[in-house]
């Protein structure tokens, strides 16, 4: 009976470790997804800002030259 209790305790510890590892994996996947989004949207925002600034400058220059 004592051997059975040890095996049961070992199995419960293994299951707890597996659950902990899955939780860590979900957390890391969430962080990776966040970084991927940031790597896309930050440069996109900079480019859109540059296009807007260029368009504004060109519109002002066109009005001043006309």
N, C-alpha and C positions, 0 to 999 in steps of 0.2 A: 504494500500500500504506500509506503514511504517513497519508493521508486516512482510510482505513478504520480505522486504529488510533485516530485522534482521535475518529471517530464512535463507535467501540466504547467508548472511555473516557467519552465524554459520556453515552452510554446507561447505562453502569454507574453513573455518578454520579447520574443521574436516578433509577434504580432504588433506589439507596441512600437518596436523599432521600425517595422514596415510602415505603420501609420505615420510615424514621425518623418520618415524619409519621403513619403508621398506628400506630406504637408510642405516640407522644404522644397520639393520639386515644383509644386504648384506656385509657391512664393517666387522661386527663381524664374519660372515661366512667365509670371506676371511682370516681373522686373524686365525680363528680356523683351516682352511685348511693348512695354512702356518706352524702353530705349529705342526700339525699332521705330515706333511712332515719332519720337522726338527727332531721330536722325532724318526722318522724312519731312516733318512739318517745319522745323526751324529754318532749314535752307529754303524751303518753299515760301515761307513768310518773308525772308530777306529778298528773294527774287521778286515777289509781288510788290514789296515796298519799293524796290528799284524801278520796276516798270511804272508804278504810280508816280514816283518822283520824276522820272524821265518824261512821262506824259504831261505832267503839270508844267514842267519847265518848257517843254515844246509848245504847249498851249499859250503860256505867257509870252514866250518869244514871238510866236505868230501874231498875237494881238499887238505887241509893241512894234513889230516890223510892218504891220499892215496900215 
